[in-house]
Amino acid sequence: MTAVTGKNSLQIEGAGISDSYGLTIDNVQLVRVGSAQNIVVNGDFQNPYQAGGWHIFNNIPGWQGQGIEIGWGDIYNIDWNSQVLELDGNSNF
């Protein structure tokens, strides 16, 4: 995929049954050719900060959506040690 000058969008969509376990993502990066610059805003999902808990949002800095769950990683997997994003925090859309 090649981006053009101006505003571009990246869409991530989970698929499957609505079983209260959404797609969990972290450290999303898009890097410009010939550089090491990540052009994704808030791809590590550290904003808004959840202080070890979790919360469901509609839209967060750099991302738009409904039922975006931001939480501390070990809530979802004991080996994760940063904030992550879970798509479809309430149900599949």
PyMOL Python script that loads the backbone (N, CA, C, O; Angstrom):
from pymol import cmd

cmd.read_pdbstr("""\
ATOM      1  N   MET A   1       0.842  -1.169   0.000  1.00  0.00           N
ATOM      2  CA  MET A   1       0.000   0.000   0.000  1.00  0.00           C
ATOM      3  C   MET A   1       0.885   1.230   0.000  1.00  0.00           C
ATOM      4  O   MET A   1       1.887   1.277   0.714  1.00  0.00           O
ATOM      5  N   THR A   2       0.528   2.215  -0.787  1.00  0.00           N
ATOM      6  CA  THR A   2       1.262   3.473  -0.844  1.00  0.00           C
ATOM      7  C   THR A   2       0.354   4.600  -0.406  1.00  0.00           C
ATOM      8  O   THR A   2      -0.748   4.755  -0.931  1.00  0.00           O
ATOM      9  N   ALA A   3       0.807   5.386   0.550  1.00  0.00           N
ATOM     10  CA  ALA A   3       0.044   6.539   1.027  1.00  0.00           C
ATOM     11  C   ALA A   3       0.351   7.728   0.134  1.00  0.00           C
ATOM     12  O   ALA A   3       1.418   7.804  -0.476  1.00  0.00           O
ATOM     13  N   VAL A   4      -0.580   8.641   0.064  1.00  0.00           N
ATOM     14  CA  VAL A   4      -0.396   9.863  -0.712  1.00  0.00           C
ATOM     15  C   VAL A   4      -0.245  11.031   0.245  1.00  0.00           C
ATOM     16  O   VAL A   4      -0.603  10.922   1.418  1.00  0.00           O
ATOM     17  N   THR A   5       0.277  12.137  -0.237  1.00  0.00           N
ATOM     18  CA  THR A   5       0.436  13.321   0.583  1.00  0.00           C
ATOM     19  C   THR A   5      -0.913  13.766   1.115  1.00  0.00           C
ATOM     20  O   THR A   5      -1.889  13.823   0.367  1.00  0.00           O
ATOM     21  N   GLY A   6      -0.976  14.081   2.396  1.00  0.00           N
ATOM     22  CA  GLY A   6      -2.226  14.504   3.021  1.00  0.00           C
ATOM     23  C   GLY A   6      -2.643  13.533   4.099  1.00  0.00           C
ATOM     24  O   GLY A   6      -1.808  12.845   4.686  1.00  0.00           O
ATOM     25  N   LYS A   7      -3.922  13.478   4.357  1.00  0.00           N
ATOM     26  CA  LYS A   7      -4.458  12.629   5.421  1.00  0.00           C
ATOM     27  C   LYS A   7      -4.770  11.243   4.872  1.00  0.00           C
ATOM     28  O   LYS A   7      -5.465  11.105   3.865  1.00  0.00           O
ATOM     29  N   ASN A   8      -4.250  10.219   5.542  1.00  0.00           N
ATOM     30  CA  ASN A   8      -4.496   8.827   5.182  1.00  0.00           C
ATOM     31  C   ASN A   8      -5.053   8.099   6.394  1.00  0.00           C
ATOM     32  O   ASN A   8      -4.881   8.555   7.524  1.00  0.00           O
ATOM     33  N   SER A   9      -5.714   6.980   6.170  1.00  0.00           N
ATOM     34  CA  SER A   9      -6.309   6.214   7.259  1.00  0.00           C
ATOM     35  C   SER A   9      -5.836   4.773   7.209  1.00  0.00           C
ATOM     36  O   SER A   9      -5.620   4.208   6.137  1.00  0.00           O
ATOM     37  N   LEU A  10      -5.678   4.186   8.394  1.00  0.00           N
ATOM     38  CA  LEU A  10      -5.385   2.772   8.561  1.00  0.00           C
ATOM     39  C   LEU A  10      -6.563   2.185   9.301  1.00  0.00           C
ATOM     40  O   LEU A  10      -6.937   2.693  10.358  1.00  0.00           O
ATOM     41  N   GLN A  11      -7.157   1.131   8.778  1.00  0.00           N
ATOM     42  CA  GLN A  11      -8.309   0.506   9.422  1.00  0.00           C
ATOM     43  C   GLN A  11      -7.943  -0.898   9.845  1.00  0.00           C
ATOM     44  O   GLN A  11      -7.392  -1.672   9.062  1.00  0.00           O
ATOM     45  N   ILE A  12      -8.257  -1.226  11.106  1.00  0.00           N
ATOM     46  CA  ILE A  12      -8.044  -2.577  11.623  1.00  0.00           C
ATOM     47  C   ILE A  12      -9.395  -3.089  12.059  1.00  0.00           C
ATOM     48  O   ILE A  12     -10.101  -2.431  12.823  1.00  0.00           O
ATOM     49  N   GLU A  13      -9.753  -4.250  11.581  1.00  0.00           N
ATOM     50  CA  GLU A  13     -11.072  -4.807  11.866  1.00  0.00           C
ATOM     51  C   GLU A  13     -10.925  -6.252  12.310  1.00  0.00           C
ATOM     52  O   GLU A  13     -10.273  -7.054  11.641  1.00  0.00           O
ATOM     53  N   GLY A  14     -11.538  -6.580  13.448  1.00  0.00           N
ATOM     54  CA  GLY A  14     -11.546  -7.958  13.917  1.00  0.00           C
ATOM     55  C   GLY A  14     -12.691  -8.727  13.281  1.00  0.00           C
ATOM     56  O   GLY A  14     -13.660  -8.129  12.812  1.00  0.00           O
ATOM     57  N   ALA A  15     -12.586 -10.023  13.263  1.00  0.00           N
ATOM     58  CA  ALA A  15     -13.632 -10.875  12.716  1.00  0.00           C
ATOM     59  C   ALA A  15     -13.858 -12.050  13.663  1.00  0.00           C
ATOM     60  O   ALA A  15     -12.955 -12.443  14.401  1.00  0.00           O
ATOM     61  N   GLY A  16     -15.038 -12.593  13.637  1.00  0.00           N
ATOM     62  CA  GLY A  16     -15.311 -13.764  14.461  1.00  0.00           C
ATOM     63  C   GLY A  16     -16.586 -13.577  15.258  1.00  0.00           C
ATOM     64  O   GLY A  16     -17.359 -12.649  15.022  1.00  0.00           O
ATOM     65  N   ILE A  17     -16.790 -14.479  16.209  1.00  0.00           N
ATOM     66  CA  ILE A  17     -18.001 -14.452  17.015  1.00  0.00           C
ATOM     67  C   ILE A  17     -17.893 -13.392  18.106  1.00  0.00           C
ATOM     68  O   ILE A  17     -16.793 -13.016  18.511  1.00  0.00           O
ATOM     69  N   SER A  18     -19.032 -12.919  18.574  1.00  0.00           N
ATOM     70  CA  SER A  18     -19.076 -11.948  19.668  1.00  0.00           C
ATOM     71  C   SER A  18     -19.086 -12.731  20.981  1.00  0.00           C
ATOM     72  O   SER A  18     -20.144 -13.105  21.486  1.00  0.00           O
ATOM     73  N   ASP A  19     -17.872 -12.975  21.532  1.00  0.00           N
ATOM     74  CA  ASP A  19     -17.744 -13.827  22.714  1.00  0.00           C
ATOM     75  C   ASP A  19     -17.115 -13.086  23.893  1.00  0.00           C
ATOM     76  O   ASP A  19     -16.675 -13.721  24.851  1.00  0.00           O
ATOM     77  N   SER A  20     -17.067 -11.773  23.838  1.00  0.00           N
ATOM     78  CA  SER A  20     -16.471 -10.868  24.829  1.00  0.00           C
ATOM     79  C   SER A  20     -14.948 -10.880  24.803  1.00  0.00           C
ATOM     80  O   SER A  20     -14.322 -10.244  25.651  1.00  0.00           O
ATOM     81  N   TYR A  21     -14.334 -11.587  23.854  1.00  0.00           N
ATOM     82  CA  TYR A  21     -12.886 -11.553  23.671  1.00  0.00           C
ATOM     83  C   TYR A  21     -12.602 -10.898  22.327  1.00  0.00           C
ATOM     84  O   TYR A  21     -12.689 -11.544  21.284  1.00  0.00           O
ATOM     85  N   GLY A  22     -12.265  -9.620  22.355  1.00  0.00           N
ATOM     86  CA  GLY A  22     -12.018  -8.904  21.104  1.00  0.00           C
ATOM     87  C   GLY A  22     -10.589  -9.076  20.623  1.00  0.00           C
ATOM     88  O   GLY A  22      -9.766  -9.698  21.295  1.00  0.00           O
ATOM     89  N   LEU A  23     -10.305  -8.529  19.470  1.00  0.00           N
ATOM     90  CA  LEU A  23      -8.960  -8.517  18.908  1.00  0.00           C
ATOM     91  C   LEU A  23      -8.129  -7.530  19.713  1.00  0.00           C
ATOM     92  O   LEU A  23      -8.498  -6.360  19.819  1.00  0.00           O
ATOM     93  N   THR A  24      -7.016  -7.975  20.281  1.00  0.00           N
ATOM     94  CA  THR A  24      -6.152  -7.114  21.076  1.00  0.00           C
ATOM     95  C   THR A  24      -4.925  -6.757  20.259  1.00  0.00           C
ATOM     96  O   THR A  24      -4.264  -7.633  19.701  1.00  0.00           O
ATOM     97  N   ILE A  25      -4.619  -5.452  20.189  1.00  0.00           N
ATOM     98  CA  ILE A  25      -3.480  -5.000  19.391  1.00  0.00           C
ATOM     99  C   ILE A  25      -2.618  -4.044  20.213  1.00  0.00           C
ATOM    100  O   ILE A  25      -3.080  -3.443  21.182  1.00  0.00           O
ATOM    101  N   ASP A  26      -1.352  -3.919  19.803  1.00  0.00           N
ATOM    102  CA  ASP A  26      -0.411  -3.029  20.468  1.00  0.00           C
ATOM    103  C   ASP A  26       0.732  -2.738  19.507  1.00  0.00           C
ATOM    104  O   ASP A  26       0.997  -3.515  18.590  1.00  0.00           O
ATOM    105  N   ASN A  27       1.398  -1.629  19.721  1.00  0.00           N
ATOM    106  CA  ASN A  27       2.598  -1.246  18.966  1.00  0.00           C
ATOM    107  C   ASN A  27       2.386  -1.244  17.454  1.00  0.00           C
ATOM    108  O   ASN A  27       3.178  -1.826  16.712  1.00  0.00           O
ATOM    109  N   VAL A  28       1.316  -0.591  16.999  1.00  0.00           N
ATOM    110  CA  VAL A  28       1.027  -0.465  15.572  1.00  0.00           C
ATOM    111  C   VAL A  28       1.994   0.552  14.973  1.00  0.00           C
ATOM    112  O   VAL A  28       2.153   1.653  15.501  1.00  0.00           O
ATOM    113  N   GLN A  29       2.638   0.178  13.871  1.00  0.00           N
ATOM    114  CA  GLN A  29       3.601   1.067  13.238  1.00  0.00           C
ATOM    115  C   GLN A  29       3.445   1.058  11.732  1.00  0.00           C
ATOM    116  O   GLN A  29       3.196   0.018  11.121  1.00  0.00           O
ATOM    117  N   LEU A  30       3.594   2.219  11.152  1.00  0.00           N
ATOM    118  CA  LEU A  30       3.787   2.391   9.714  1.00  0.00           C
ATOM    119  C   LEU A  30       5.030   3.256   9.584  1.00  0.00           C
ATOM    120  O   LEU A  30       5.087   4.353  10.141  1.00  0.00           O
ATOM    121  N   VAL A  31       6.014   2.775   8.860  1.00  0.00           N
ATOM    122  CA  VAL A  31       7.298   3.463   8.786  1.00  0.00           C
ATOM    123  C   VAL A  31       7.517   3.953   7.363  1.00  0.00           C
ATOM    124  O   VAL A  31       7.332   3.215   6.395  1.00  0.00           O
ATOM    125  N   ARG A  32       7.914   5.206   7.262  1.00  0.00           N
ATOM    126  CA  ARG A  32       8.212   5.786   5.946  1.00  0.00           C
ATOM    127  C   ARG A  32       9.407   5.065   5.319  1.00  0.00           C
ATOM    128  O   ARG A  32      10.365   4.718   6.010  1.00  0.00           O
ATOM    129  N   VAL A  33       9.341   4.848   4.017  1.00  0.00           N
ATOM    130  CA  VAL A  33      10.452   4.248   3.289  1.00  0.00           C
ATOM    131  C   VAL A  33      11.668   5.154   3.450  1.00  0.00           C
ATOM    132  O   VAL A  33      11.576   6.370   3.282  1.00  0.00           O
ATOM    133  N   GLY A  34      12.798   4.553   3.776  1.00  0.00           N
ATOM    134  CA  GLY A  34      14.033   5.310   3.899  1.00  0.00           C
ATOM    135  C   GLY A  34      14.204   6.016   5.231  1.00  0.00           C
ATOM    136  O   GLY A  34      15.120   6.822   5.390  1.00  0.00           O
ATOM    137  N   SER A  35      13.326   5.723   6.201  1.00  0.00           N
ATOM    138  CA  SER A  35      13.453   6.349   7.516  1.00  0.00           C
ATOM    139  C   SER A  35      13.069   5.332   8.590  1.00  0.00           C
ATOM    140  O   SER A  35      12.678   4.205   8.284  1.00  0.00           O
ATOM    141  N   ALA A  36      13.185   5.740   9.829  1.00  0.00           N
ATOM    142  CA  ALA A  36      12.743   4.915  10.943  1.00  0.00           C
ATOM    143  C   ALA A  36      11.555   5.557  11.643  1.00  0.00           C
ATOM    144  O   ALA A  36      11.175   5.131  12.734  1.00  0.00           O
ATOM    145  N   GLN A  37      10.958   6.589  11.023  1.00  0.00           N
ATOM    146  CA  GLN A  37       9.881   7.348  11.650  1.00  0.00           C
ATOM    147  C   GLN A  37       8.555   6.594  11.574  1.00  0.00           C
ATOM    148  O   GLN A  37       8.088   6.252  10.488  1.00  0.00           O
ATOM    149  N   ASN A  38       7.952   6.338  12.740  1.00  0.00           N
ATOM    150  CA  ASN A  38       6.619   5.753  12.807  1.00  0.00           C
ATOM    151  C   ASN A  38       5.614   6.899  12.618  1.00  0.00           C
ATOM    152  O   ASN A  38       5.642   7.876  13.365  1.00  0.00           O
ATOM    153  N   ILE A  39       4.738   6.781  11.634  1.00  0.00           N
ATOM    154  CA  ILE A  39       3.779   7.849  11.361  1.00  0.00           C
ATOM    155  C   ILE A  39       2.395   7.569  11.942  1.00  0.00           C
ATOM    156  O   ILE A  39       1.460   8.326  11.683  1.00  0.00           O
ATOM    157  N   VAL A  40       2.247   6.501  12.720  1.00  0.00           N
ATOM    158  CA  VAL A  40       0.977   6.181  13.374  1.00  0.00           C
ATOM    159  C   VAL A  40       0.890   6.973  14.677  1.00  0.00           C
ATOM    160  O   VAL A  40       1.815   6.957  15.489  1.00  0.00           O
ATOM    161  N   VAL A  41      -0.222   7.659  14.863  1.00  0.00           N
ATOM    162  CA  VAL A  41      -0.460   8.421  16.094  1.00  0.00           C
ATOM    163  C   VAL A  41      -0.977   7.473  17.171  1.00  0.00           C
ATOM    164  O   VAL A  41      -1.968   6.775  16.958  1.00  0.00           O
ATOM    165  N   ASN A  42      -0.317   7.444  18.320  1.00  0.00           N
ATOM    166  CA  ASN A  42      -0.759   6.671  19.479  1.00  0.00           C
ATOM    167  C   ASN A  42      -0.849   5.169  19.168  1.00  0.00           C
ATOM    168  O   ASN A  42      -1.763   4.491  19.639  1.00  0.00           O
ATOM    169  N   GLY A  43       0.084   4.661  18.388  1.00  0.00           N
ATOM    170  CA  GLY A  43       0.077   3.244  18.027  1.00  0.00           C
ATOM    171  C   GLY A  43       0.463   2.317  19.163  1.00  0.00           C
ATOM    172  O   GLY A  43       0.290   1.102  19.062  1.00  0.00           O
ATOM    173  N   ASP A  44       0.990   2.887  20.255  1.00  0.00           N
ATOM    174  CA  ASP A  44       1.285   2.066  21.431  1.00  0.00           C
ATOM    175  C   ASP A  44       0.143   2.111  22.441  1.00  0.00           C
ATOM    176  O   ASP A  44       0.197   1.436  23.469  1.00  0.00           O
ATOM    177  N   PHE A  45      -0.883   2.898  22.157  1.00  0.00           N
ATOM    178  CA  PHE A  45      -2.120   2.987  22.949  1.00  0.00           C
ATOM    179  C   PHE A  45      -1.870   3.369  24.403  1.00  0.00           C
ATOM    180  O   PHE A  45      -2.558   2.890  25.305  1.00  0.00           O
ATOM    181  N   GLN A  46      -0.879   4.237  24.629  1.00  0.00           N
ATOM    182  CA  GLN A  46      -0.583   4.708  25.975  1.00  0.00           C
ATOM    183  C   GLN A  46      -1.437   5.915  26.364  1.00  0.00           C
ATOM    184  O   GLN A  46      -1.398   6.357  27.513  1.00  0.00           O
ATOM    185  N   ASN A  47      -2.205   6.449  25.417  1.00  0.00           N
ATOM    186  CA  ASN A  47      -3.056   7.608  25.664  1.00  0.00           C
ATOM    187  C   ASN A  47      -4.481   7.273  25.237  1.00  0.00           C
ATOM    188  O   ASN A  47      -4.697   6.978  24.062  1.00  0.00           O
ATOM    189  N   PRO A  48      -5.437   7.305  26.115  1.00  0.00           N
ATOM    190  CA  PRO A  48      -5.419   7.795  27.484  1.00  0.00           C
ATOM    191  C   PRO A  48      -4.873   6.745  28.461  1.00  0.00           C
ATOM    192  O   PRO A  48      -5.152   5.553  28.336  1.00  0.00           O
ATOM    193  N   TYR A  49      -4.099   7.213  29.420  1.00  0.00           N
ATOM    194  CA  TYR A  49      -3.460   6.354  30.413  1.00  0.00           C
ATOM    195  C   TYR A  49      -4.504   5.776  31.364  1.00  0.00           C
ATOM    196  O   TYR A  49      -5.391   6.496  31.824  1.00  0.00           O
ATOM    197  N   GLN A  50      -4.403   4.471  31.664  1.00  0.00           N
ATOM    198  CA  GLN A  50      -5.404   3.787  32.480  1.00  0.00           C
ATOM    199  C   GLN A  50      -4.906   3.349  33.857  1.00  0.00           C
ATOM    200  O   GLN A  50      -5.663   2.717  34.594  1.00  0.00           O
ATOM    201  N   ALA A  51      -3.670   3.658  34.230  1.00  0.00           N
ATOM    202  CA  ALA A  51      -3.138   3.388  35.578  1.00  0.00           C
ATOM    203  C   ALA A  51      -3.365   1.945  36.034  1.00  0.00           C
ATOM    204  O   ALA A  51      -3.714   1.703  37.189  1.00  0.00           O
ATOM    205  N   GLY A  52      -3.166   0.994  35.128  1.00  0.00           N
ATOM    206  CA  GLY A  52      -3.285  -0.414  35.487  1.00  0.00           C
ATOM    207  C   GLY A  52      -4.677  -0.996  35.329  1.00  0.00           C
ATOM    208  O   GLY A  52      -4.848  -2.206  35.478  1.00  0.00           O
ATOM    209  N   GLY A  53      -5.673  -0.179  35.033  1.00  0.00           N
ATOM    210  CA  GLY A  53      -7.043  -0.648  34.847  1.00  0.00           C
ATOM    211  C   GLY A  53      -7.424  -0.683  33.384  1.00  0.00           C
ATOM    212  O   GLY A  53      -6.580  -0.904  32.516  1.00  0.00           O
ATOM    213  N   TRP A  54      -8.693  -0.466  33.117  1.00  0.00           N
ATOM    214  CA  TRP A  54      -9.185  -0.451  31.745  1.00  0.00           C
ATOM    215  C   TRP A  54     -10.431   0.429  31.677  1.00  0.00           C
ATOM    216  O   TRP A  54     -11.068   0.710  32.692  1.00  0.00           O
ATOM    217  N   HIS A  55     -10.764   0.857  30.457  1.00  0.00           N
ATOM    218  CA  HIS A  55     -11.957   1.666  30.228  1.00  0.00           C
ATOM    219  C   HIS A  55     -12.330   1.544  28.756  1.00  0.00           C
ATOM    220  O   HIS A  55     -11.472   1.303  27.907  1.00  0.00           O
ATOM    221  N   ILE A  56     -13.613   1.712  28.463  1.00  0.00           N
ATOM    222  CA  ILE A  56     -14.097   1.660  27.080  1.00  0.00           C
ATOM    223  C   ILE A  56     -14.382   3.076  26.601  1.00  0.00           C
ATOM    224  O   ILE A  56     -15.009   3.870  27.303  1.00  0.00           O
ATOM    225  N   PHE A  57     -13.911   3.381  25.391  1.00  0.00           N
ATOM    226  CA  PHE A  57     -14.027   4.714  24.805  1.00  0.00           C
ATOM    227  C   PHE A  57     -14.660   4.628  23.418  1.00  0.00           C
ATOM    228  O   PHE A  57     -14.610   3.588  22.762  1.00  0.00           O
ATOM    229  N   ASN A  58     -15.240   5.713  22.996  1.00  0.00           N
ATOM    230  CA  ASN A  58     -15.545   5.959  21.597  1.00  0.00           C
ATOM    231  C   ASN A  58     -14.547   7.019  21.165  1.00  0.00           C
ATOM    232  O   ASN A  58     -14.656   8.181  21.555  1.00  0.00           O
ATOM    233  N   ASN A  59     -13.576   6.615  20.360  1.00  0.00           N
ATOM    234  CA  ASN A  59     -12.497   7.454  19.861  1.00  0.00           C
ATOM    235  C   ASN A  59     -11.454   7.721  20.951  1.00  0.00           C
ATOM    236  O   ASN A  59     -11.795   7.995  22.102  1.00  0.00           O
ATOM    237  N   ILE A  60     -10.209   7.638  20.573  1.00  0.00           N
ATOM    238  CA  ILE A  60      -9.073   7.972  21.429  1.00  0.00           C
ATOM    239  C   ILE A  60      -8.099   8.762  20.555  1.00  0.00           C
ATOM    240  O   ILE A  60      -8.259   8.768  19.334  1.00  0.00           O
ATOM    241  N   PRO A  61      -7.105   9.422  21.127  1.00  0.00           N
ATOM    242  CA  PRO A  61      -6.156  10.162  20.293  1.00  0.00           C
ATOM    243  C   PRO A  61      -5.567   9.298  19.178  1.00  0.00           C
ATOM    244  O   PRO A  61      -4.959   8.259  19.435  1.00  0.00           O
ATOM    245  N   GLY A  62      -5.756   9.745  17.946  1.00  0.00           N
ATOM    246  CA  GLY A  62      -5.234   9.054  16.773  1.00  0.00           C
ATOM    247  C   GLY A  62      -6.115   7.960  16.201  1.00  0.00           C
ATOM    248  O   GLY A  62      -5.819   7.443  15.124  1.00  0.00           O
ATOM    249  N   TRP A  63      -7.203   7.584  16.895  1.00  0.00           N
ATOM    250  CA  TRP A  63      -8.045   6.461  16.480  1.00  0.00           C
ATOM    251  C   TRP A  63      -9.512   6.814  16.639  1.00  0.00           C
ATOM    252  O   TRP A  63      -9.888   7.545  17.555  1.00  0.00           O
ATOM    253  N   GLN A  64     -10.348   6.287  15.733  1.00  0.00           N
ATOM    254  CA  GLN A  64     -11.793   6.461  15.808  1.00  0.00           C
ATOM    255  C   GLN A  64     -12.443   5.097  15.887  1.00  0.00           C
ATOM    256  O   GLN A  64     -11.981   4.144  15.260  1.00  0.00           O
ATOM    257  N   GLY A  65     -13.512   5.002  16.654  1.00  0.00           N
ATOM    258  CA  GLY A  65     -14.233   3.740  16.731  1.00  0.00           C
ATOM    259  C   GLY A  65     -15.231   3.736  17.860  1.00  0.00           C
ATOM    260  O   GLY A  65     -15.335   4.703  18.615  1.00  0.00           O
ATOM    261  N   GLN A  66     -15.963   2.652  17.975  1.00  0.00           N
ATOM    262  CA  GLN A  66     -16.956   2.461  19.031  1.00  0.00           C
ATOM    263  C   GLN A  66     -16.511   1.277  19.881  1.00  0.00           C
ATOM    264  O   GLN A  66     -16.072   0.258  19.347  1.00  0.00           O
ATOM    265  N   GLY A  67     -16.621   1.404  21.180  1.00  0.00           N
ATOM    266  CA  GLY A  67     -16.280   0.293  22.063  1.00  0.00           C
ATOM    267  C   GLY A  67     -14.812  -0.051  22.054  1.00  0.00           C
ATOM    268  O   GLY A  67     -14.450  -1.227  22.105  1.00  0.00           O
ATOM    269  N   ILE A  68     -13.941   0.975  21.988  1.00  0.00           N
ATOM    270  CA  ILE A  68     -12.495   0.760  22.024  1.00  0.00           C
ATOM    271  C   ILE A  68     -12.097   0.575  23.484  1.00  0.00           C
ATOM    272  O   ILE A  68     -12.232   1.497  24.288  1.00  0.00           O
ATOM    273  N   GLU A  69     -11.620  -0.581  23.818  1.00  0.00           N
ATOM    274  CA  GLU A  69     -11.207  -0.855  25.192  1.00  0.00           C
ATOM    275  C   GLU A  69      -9.699  -0.677  25.318  1.00  0.00           C
ATOM    276  O   GLU A  69      -8.928  -1.341  24.625  1.00  0.00           O
ATOM    277  N   ILE A  70      -9.281   0.225  26.207  1.00  0.00           N
ATOM    278  CA  ILE A  70      -7.876   0.437  26.501  1.00  0.00           C
ATOM    279  C   ILE A  70      -7.625  -0.095  27.907  1.00  0.00           C
ATOM    280  O   ILE A  70      -8.328   0.278  28.847  1.00  0.00           O
ATOM    281  N   GLY A  71      -6.640  -0.953  28.054  1.00  0.00           N
ATOM    282  CA  GLY A  71      -6.360  -1.521  29.365  1.00  0.00           C
ATOM    283  C   GLY A  71      -4.927  -1.972  29.504  1.00  0.00           C
ATOM    284  O   GLY A  71      -4.197  -2.094  28.520  1.00  0.00           O
ATOM    285  N   TRP A  72      -4.531  -2.219  30.742  1.00  0.00           N
ATOM    286  CA  TRP A  72      -3.195  -2.706  31.017  1.00  0.00           C
ATOM    287  C   TRP A  72      -3.081  -4.147  30.535  1.00  0.00           C
ATOM    288  O   TRP A  72      -3.961  -4.966  30.799  1.00  0.00           O
ATOM    289  N   GLY A  73      -2.000  -4.453  29.831  1.00  0.00           N
ATOM    290  CA  GLY A  73      -1.841  -5.722  29.140  1.00  0.00           C
ATOM    291  C   GLY A  73      -2.037  -6.974  29.965  1.00  0.00           C
ATOM    292  O   GLY A  73      -2.627  -7.937  29.475  1.00  0.00           O
ATOM    293  N   ASP A  74      -1.559  -6.996  31.216  1.00  0.00           N
ATOM    294  CA  ASP A  74      -1.656  -8.253  31.970  1.00  0.00           C
ATOM    295  C   ASP A  74      -3.079  -8.587  32.399  1.00  0.00           C
ATOM    296  O   ASP A  74      -3.323  -9.673  32.925  1.00  0.00           O
ATOM    297  N   ILE A  75      -4.017  -7.676  32.184  1.00  0.00           N
ATOM    298  CA  ILE A  75      -5.433  -8.007  32.381  1.00  0.00           C
ATOM    299  C   ILE A  75      -5.855  -9.045  31.335  1.00  0.00           C
ATOM    300  O   ILE A  75      -6.704  -9.895  31.603  1.00  0.00           O
ATOM    301  N   TYR A  76      -5.258  -8.970  30.149  1.00  0.00           N
ATOM    302  CA  TYR A  76      -5.626  -9.810  29.012  1.00  0.00           C
ATOM    303  C   TYR A  76      -4.686 -11.009  28.855  1.00  0.00           C
ATOM    304  O   TYR A  76      -5.106 -12.083  28.425  1.00  0.00           O
ATOM    305  N   ASN A  77      -3.419 -10.815  29.205  1.00  0.00           N
ATOM    306  CA  ASN A  77      -2.418 -11.873  29.069  1.00  0.00           C
ATOM    307  C   ASN A  77      -1.329 -11.599  30.102  1.00  0.00           C
ATOM    308  O   ASN A  77      -0.742 -10.516  30.100  1.00  0.00           O
ATOM    309  N   ILE A  78      -1.055 -12.536  30.962  1.00  0.00           N
ATOM    310  CA  ILE A  78      -0.126 -12.349  32.082  1.00  0.00           C
ATOM    311  C   ILE A  78       1.259 -11.890  31.630  1.00  0.00           C
ATOM    312  O   ILE A  78       1.981 -11.280  32.418  1.00  0.00           O
ATOM    313  N   ASP A  79       1.645 -12.164  30.395  1.00  0.00           N
ATOM    314  CA  ASP A  79       2.971 -11.807  29.890  1.00  0.00           C
ATOM    315  C   ASP A  79       3.050 -10.403  29.288  1.00  0.00           C
ATOM    316  O   ASP A  79       4.140  -9.961  28.927  1.00  0.00           O
ATOM    317  N   TRP A  80       1.932  -9.695  29.171  1.00  0.00           N
ATOM    318  CA  TRP A  80       1.931  -8.361  28.556  1.00  0.00           C
ATOM    319  C   TRP A  80       2.143  -7.312  29.630  1.00  0.00           C
ATOM    320  O   TRP A  80       1.522  -7.374  30.692  1.00  0.00           O
ATOM    321  N   ASN A  81       3.027  -6.336  29.360  1.00  0.00           N
ATOM    322  CA  ASN A  81       3.364  -5.356  30.383  1.00  0.00           C
ATOM    323  C   ASN A  81       3.271  -3.908  29.913  1.00  0.00           C
ATOM    324  O   ASN A  81       4.069  -3.066  30.325  1.00  0.00           O
ATOM    325  N   SER A  82       2.310  -3.623  29.062  1.00  0.00           N
ATOM    326  CA  SER A  82       2.040  -2.252  28.639  1.00  0.00           C
ATOM    327  C   SER A  82       0.548  -2.152  28.336  1.00  0.00           C
ATOM    328  O   SER A  82      -0.168  -3.153  28.338  1.00  0.00           O
ATOM    329  N   GLN A  83       0.099  -0.948  28.080  1.00  0.00           N
ATOM    330  CA  GLN A  83      -1.309  -0.794  27.698  1.00  0.00           C
ATOM    331  C   GLN A  83      -1.531  -1.358  26.305  1.00  0.00           C
ATOM    332  O   GLN A  83      -0.647  -1.294  25.451  1.00  0.00           O
ATOM    333  N   VAL A  84      -2.720  -1.912  26.082  1.00  0.00           N
ATOM    334  CA  VAL A  84      -3.108  -2.467  24.789  1.00  0.00           C
ATOM    335  C   VAL A  84      -4.504  -1.965  24.440  1.00  0.00           C
ATOM    336  O   VAL A  84      -5.202  -1.394  25.279  1.00  0.00           O
ATOM    337  N   LEU A  85      -4.891  -2.181  23.216  1.00  0.00           N
ATOM    338  CA  LEU A  85      -6.229  -1.843  22.745  1.00  0.00           C
ATOM    339  C   LEU A  85      -6.967  -3.131  22.404  1.00  0.00           C
ATOM    340  O   LEU A  85      -6.426  -4.000  21.720  1.00  0.00           O
ATOM    341  N   GLU A  86      -8.184  -3.250  22.874  1.00  0.00           N
ATOM    342  CA  GLU A  86      -9.028  -4.370  22.486  1.00  0.00           C
ATOM    343  C   GLU A  86     -10.177  -3.813  21.653  1.00  0.00           C
ATOM    344  O   GLU A  86     -10.943  -2.969  22.117  1.00  0.00           O
ATOM    345  N   LEU A  87     -10.286  -4.291  20.432  1.00  0.00           N
ATOM    346  CA  LEU A  87     -11.401  -3.873  19.573  1.00  0.00           C
ATOM    347  C   LEU A  87     -12.674  -4.546  20.047  1.00  0.00           C
ATOM    348  O   LEU A  87     -12.631  -5.651  20.587  1.00  0.00           O
ATOM    349  N   ASP A  88     -13.793  -3.896  19.851  1.00  0.00           N
ATOM    350  CA  ASP A  88     -15.100  -4.437  20.212  1.00  0.00           C
ATOM    351  C   ASP A  88     -15.175  -4.783  21.691  1.00  0.00           C
ATOM    352  O   ASP A  88     -15.512  -5.908  22.059  1.00  0.00           O
ATOM    353  N   GLY A  89     -14.856  -3.803  22.541  1.00  0.00           N
ATOM    354  CA  GLY A  89     -14.873  -4.009  23.978  1.00  0.00           C
ATOM    355  C   GLY A  89     -16.213  -4.464  24.537  1.00  0.00           C
ATOM    356  O   GLY A  89     -16.255  -5.130  25.572  1.00  0.00           O
ATOM    357  N   ASN A  90     -17.321  -4.112  23.862  1.00  0.00           N
ATOM    358  CA  ASN A  90     -18.652  -4.525  24.327  1.00  0.00           C
ATOM    359  C   ASN A  90     -19.225  -5.655  23.496  1.00  0.00           C
ATOM    360  O   ASN A  90     -19.805  -6.596  24.038  1.00  0.00           O
ATOM    361  N   SER A  91     -19.068  -5.569  22.184  1.00  0.00           N
ATOM    362  CA  SER A  91     -19.599  -6.589  21.281  1.00  0.00           C
ATOM    363  C   SER A  91     -19.043  -6.323  19.883  1.00  0.00           C
ATOM    364  O   SER A  91     -18.506  -5.247  19.621  1.00  0.00           O
ATOM    365  N   ASN A  92     -19.169  -7.289  18.998  1.00  0.00           N
ATOM    366  CA  ASN A  92     -18.744  -7.082  17.613  1.00  0.00           C
ATOM    367  C   ASN A  92     -19.682  -6.107  16.933  1.00  0.00           C
ATOM    368  O   ASN A  92     -20.890  -6.128  17.172  1.00  0.00           O
ATOM    369  N   PHE A  93     -19.130  -5.253  16.089  1.00  0.00           N
ATOM    370  CA  PHE A  93     -19.929  -4.305  15.307  1.00  0.00           C
ATOM    371  C   PHE A  93     -19.874  -4.701  13.863  1.00  0.00           C
ATOM    372  O   PHE A  93     -20.478  -4.039  13.018  1.00  0.00           O
TER     373      PHE A  93
END
""", "prot")
cmd.dss("prot")
cmd.show_as("cartoon", "prot")
cmd.util.cbc("prot")
cmd.orient("prot")
